[in-house]
Amino acid sequence: MYWVFACASTFGTGFLYLIGAIPAGKALGLPLWLAALCAWLGYSSGGLAAFILSAEKQAWLMGKLKIDPHAEHPHFIVRVWRRFGLPALGLLAPVTIGPQAGALLAMALGARKWPVIAAISLGALPAVVIFASLVALGVKLTK
């Protein structure tokens, strides 16, 4: 029964903070592969959650995160989007703005729903593999 709590905690941490989710799952006693899987599923569901929100809540969250895709001096991630598109956003979101803000930004810039969900989910896989490998080697990821 303890592993259910550990999986749920790792999932919840991955929903908000992928970098810390895998070490947290490992610290809770999960095997590394299960900690990585739970973290990835949590992260992917974070991107999906942005689409479930109503349009008013999406606008509120965009304002709260201070994401303005039409600003004169755009945020780093908006410049990446303009230059490299959705695949780059999917790869950078795990270590920069997270899945919710990444999905909202992509929607604000006119991307379609399913490609964004795929890019957010698949873009996190390299980060999950790298973080899991670092945890397996005993590298400290957070302070």
N, C-alpha and C positions, 0 to 999 in steps of 0.2 A: 504494500500500500504506500510505502514511503516513496517509491520511484514515481508514483503518479504525481505526488506533490513536487518532486524534483523536476519532472518533465513540465508540469504546469508553470512552475517558477521560471524555468529556462525559456519556455515559450513566451511568457509575459515579458521577460527581460529582453528577449529578441525582438519583440514587438516595438520596443522603445529604443534599445541600445544594443546593436548586434555585437559590437566589439567586446562588451562585458558579458554577454550571454553564455558564450562557450566556456570561459573560465568559471562562471557561476555554476553552470550545470556540472562541470567536472568537480568543483568543490562540494557540490551536493551529493556526489557519489555516483553520478551517471557515467556509463562508459563514454569515451570520447565521441564515438560515432553517434550515439543517441543524443548527447548534448549538442553536437553540431546540427543534427537533424531537427531537434526541437527549436533551436535558435533560428535556423533557416525558415522553418514553418511559421514561427512567430513574426519574423521579419517580413515574410511574404504576405502574411495576413494583414500586416500594418499597411502595406501598399493597397491591398484590396479594401481596407476599411475606408480609405479616402474616397472611394467610389460609392460607398453605401450612404455617405453623408448627403443631406439635402443640399441644394444649391446655396441656400442662405448660410448653412454651416460651413460649406466650402469657402465661401467669400470671407466669413469671419476668421477661419483658420489661416487663410492666405494673408489677411491683415495682421493677425497675431504673430505669424512667422515673418512678417515684413518682407514678403516676396512680391515684388512688382515686376512682372516680365516686360513692362513697357517703360521702365525707368530710363532716364538719360544715361546714368552710370550704373549698368546692371550688375547684379550680384555675380560672383565667380561662376556659379552653377548655370546661370542664364547665358553667360558668354560661352560656356562649354556646350550648352544645348544648341546655340546658334551655329557653332563651328562644327561639332561632331554629331549632333542629333541624339536620338533616343538611346542607342547602345551605350554611348559615353555616360549619359545620365544614369543608366542602370548600373554601370560599373562604379561610378563615383558616389552615388547616393548612400551606400553602406558606411562610408567613412566621412561623409560630409553632412548632408542635410537629413538623411534618414528616409524611410520608405513613404511616410505620409506626405511630407513636404515634396519629395521627388515626384510622387504621383500627382499631387495637386499642381505642381509647376508644369508638368507635362500636359495636364488637362488645360491649364491656362494658356499654354502655347499651341493648343489645337490638336494634340495627339489623340488617337482613338483609344478606347478603353482596353481592349484585349492586348494590343501590342504593348501598352504601358504596363499592364499587369505582368506580362511575360518578361519585359525588360527589367522590371524591378526584381522579380523573383530570380531570373536567370543571372542577372548582373551581380547578385549577392553570392552566388556559388563560388566564384574565385576567392572572395573575401572570407567565406566560411572555411574553405580548404586552407587558406593561408593562416587564419586565426587558429584553427584546430591543430595545424602543424606546429605553430609556435607554442601552443599550450602543451602539446605532446613533448616538445623539447624543453619545456619548463621556463620559457621566456615570460617575463612579467609584462602584461599588456596595459595595465592601468596602474595608476599611482595609489 
